[in-house]
Amino acid sequence: MTVTVKNKTPLVVALSVRREAGLTSGQKIEFKVSGGVISIHPKPETADDEYAPEQRRIIDAQLADSLADVDADRVHGPFSTHNEFIAFLHAGVKKLKCL
């Protein structure tokens, strides 16, 4: 499909082209320009769009706690193989049974 760009008329993407591209009404899109070519891409949703503010606060607090554990070296691994990981788990179970 070909259209003529005019000064006072907004550029409109025909419905048939939007359908073929899989764009839906209300969907956010991004325009990218490279070498004189305009590309239109669906804008990926961010986590901020997915969670309510209270949920985001809880997630951020849990992430902060996890990072504090990493900083304080309260983590295990990395393990070179899955067998090392399994051995670590079995040793932990034996310790728990002894308590």
Secondary structure, DSSP 8 states (H G I E B T S, - for coil): ------SSS-----HHHHHHHT--TT--EEEEEETTEEEEEE----HHHHS-HHHHHHHHHHHHHHHHHHHTT------SSHHHHHHHHHHHHHHHHH-
